[in-house]
Every structure is written in structure tokens, then in C-alpha cells.
Amino acid sequence: MQAAPVRTIPSVTHALRAVESLLLSSGQRTARRNAWTAVLEDRRRAKDRVEALHVLEAVADRRSRAT
């Protein structure tokens, strides 16, 4: 006797992509993904700027204490 195949529950991401593919044309999907990628990259750059600013402030603070 064979075991019944296990059915997995689709993730929310998978479900949203399925709905997206039904509602949007290919070009719109690509544009939305590109826009989201740009948003994520902007967030990464902003985080890097903040980290660099903290490093520069720490170096400047050490120099001012040393003089």
C-alpha cells in the first residue's frame, strides 16, 4: 500500500506571486520587481551611510580628545 502524497501549504509569498501573475502583465511584474529591488538597495545604502557616519564621528571624537 502506498502512502498518500504529502501536500505542502503554499507560502504567503508564493500565493501573492500567483495572484500577481494572474492580475498583471509580464512587463508590469518586471517593473514592480525592479522597483522593489531599487527600494531595498536604497535602504542598504542608507544603512551604510549611517554606519559610515558613526565611524567618522567616533574617529573625530578620539582625535579631539587626543589634542
Buried (B, 14 or more C-beta within 10 A) or exposed (E): EEEEEEEEEEEEEEEEBEEEEEEEEEEEBEEEEEEEEEEEEEEEEEEEEEEEEEEEEEEEEEEEEEE
